[in-house]
Amino acid sequence: METSKTPIESPPQYLTDAEGNKIAVVLQLQTYQQLLDELDELRCQQGYQQAIEETEAEIQSGDYLTLDQYLNLDEKKA
């Protein structure tokens, strides 16, 4: 996975309750968006990996269609 484009440089700021317990983190909008983007990229990579694992046995056994085969099936239906 690609590392963060811009490191998070500012120290975290916390919101606390009346007893001083940390209950929330305040982030700069740019940092928040960067975290969301990286989370989305991670989920895409996980989905890709899951798809590979789920189809590995089919691919190894030759139980698949190439793109050309799939497109020719579509033409035959027309």
C-alpha angles and dihedrals in degrees: 000000000000115000124242114292093221121020119236101252106171117082115249119265119212136204113218136198124236091279093053096254114147109247104164143013124230113217133183110252091243091054092048092050090047091053091049091049092050091047090052091050091050092051091050091051091048091050091050091049091048091051090052092050093047094051101036094097093048092049092048091051093047093245098144143087125238119229090255091052091049093049092049090052089054091051092050091055092055 
